[in-house]
Amino acid sequence: SWESTNQADVGLDASFFKDRLSLNFDVYRRVSNRLLFNNPLSATTGFISFIDNVGKVENKGFELTLNGTPVRTKDFSWDLSFNITHNVNKILTLPNHNDIPVPGTAFRLSEGYDIQTYYVREWAGVDPANGDPLWWVDGTHTQKTNNYNSAQRQLLGSADPKYYGGLTSTLTYKGVEVA
C-alpha cells in the first residue's frame, strides 16, 4: 500500500531594517507510516528481497535561516545567507518488532534507533604490547579481543549529521552577480 505521512510545523518569519535582515525559523515533527523497504529474503528463493510496508519513522527538528544585506549602494550590494538544520529520526515500529539488516551495508534497522545506525564491532584501541587492533567483546566494555570475529556487532552511533547548513555570500555590481 502507499506510504502515509502526518506532519506538524510551526514557523516564524521576521524582517528588520527595511528587509536588510530577515529570519526564518521552523520546527517540525513528521511521522511516516507504512514505509516501503526491500525486505531481505533467503537467496535460495531466487530473489534477494521483496518490497514491503515495514514500519513507522519519526523525524523531528528545526531549520533556521538568516539573510542579511550588510552593504547596499546604488550599484553594489553584498548579501549573506546562513542556514542550519537539526534533524533527528527514530524508527518507531518494525514488523514483529524485529531488527532488519540492510543488505550490503553496515546498518541495521532497529526500533528506537536512527535509520542510519551502524551495526558494527566496537573499536577498543590498540594493544600497547604488540600493536594489535582491539575490539570490545560485547557492550559491557569489560573484555577486549584482538580477534575481529570474536567481537559482537552492536548498534553504535548514527551516520546522520547532528547539524548541517551553509553560508552563502553574493556580491552584485551593476547587475553582475558573483556568489
Residue pairs with C-beta under 8 A, 6 or more apart in sequence:
1 34
1 53
2 34
3 32
3 33
3 34
3 35
3 36
3 53
4 32
4 33
4 34
5 30
5 31
5 32
5 33
6 30
6 31
6 33
7 28
7 29
7 30
7 31
8 28
8 29
8 30
9 26
9 27
9 28
10 26
10 27
10 28
11 24
11 25
11 26
11 27
12 23
12 24
12 25
12 26
13 22
13 23
13 24
14 22
14 23
15 21
15 22
15 23
16 22
16 23
19 69
20 68
20 69
20 72
21 66
21 67
21 68
21 69
22 66
22 67
22 68
23 64
23 65
23 66
23 67
24 63
24 64
24 65
24 67
25 62
25 63
25 64
25 65
26 62
26 63
27 61
27 62
28 59
28 60
28 61
28 62
28 63
29 58
29 59
29 60
30 58
30 59
30 60
31 56
31 57
31 58
31 59
31 92
32 56
32 57
32 58
32 59
33 56
34 53
34 56
35 53
35 54
35 55
35 56
35 57
36 51
36 52
36 53
36 54
37 51
37 52
37 53
37 54
37 55
37 100
37 109
38 49
38 50
38 51
38 103
39 49
39 50
39 51
39 52
39 54
39 95
39 100
40 48
40 49
40 100
40 101
40 103
41 47
41 48
41 49
41 50
48 103
49 103
52 95
54 94
54 95
54 100
54 109
55 91
55 92
55 93
55 94
55 95
55 109
56 91
56 92
56 93
57 89
57 90
57 91
57 92
57 115
58 89
58 90
58 92
59 87
59 88
59 89
60 87
60 88
60 89
61 85
61 86
61 87
61 88
62 85
62 86
63 83
63 84
63 85
64 83
64 84
64 85
65 81
65 82
65 83
66 81
66 82
66 83
67 79
67 80
67 81
67 82
68 79
68 80
68 81
69 77
69 78
69 79
69 80
70 78
70 80
71 77
71 78
72 78
75 173
75 174
76 171
76 172
76 173
76 174
77 171
77 172
78 169
78 170
78 171
78 172
79 168
79 169
79 170
79 172
80 167
80 168
80 169
80 170
81 166
81 167
81 168
81 170
82 165
82 166
82 167
82 168
83 165
83 166
84 163
84 164
84 165
85 163
85 164
85 165
86 162
86 163
87 160
88 114
89 114
89 115
89 160
90 112
90 113
90 114
91 109
91 110
91 111
91 112
91 113
91 114
91 115
92 111
93 111
94 100
94 109
94 110
94 111
97 111
99 108
99 109
99 110
99 111
100 108
100 109
100 110
101 107
101 108
101 109
101 119
102 108
102 109
106 118
106 119
106 120
107 115
107 116
107 117
107 118
107 119
107 159
108 117
108 119
108 155
109 115
109 117
110 117
110 155
113 155
113 158
114 158
114 160
115 160
116 158
116 159
116 160
117 155
117 156
117 157
117 158
117 159
118 155
118 156
118 157
118 158
118 159
119 153
119 154
119 155
119 156
120 153
120 154
120 156
121 135
121 136
121 148
121 151
121 152
121 153
121 154
122 135
122 136
122 139
122 151
122 154
122 156
123 133
123 134
123 135
123 136
124 134
124 135
124 136
124 141
124 144
125 134
125 144
126 132
126 133
126 134
127 133
127 134
127 144
127 146
132 146
133 146
133 148
134 144
134 145
134 146
135 144
135 145
135 146
135 148
135 150
135 151
136 143
136 144
136 151
137 143
137 144
137 145
137 150
137 151
137 152
138 151
138 152
138 154
139 152
139 154
145 151
168 179
169 179
170 177
170 178
170 179
171 177
171 178
171 179
172 178
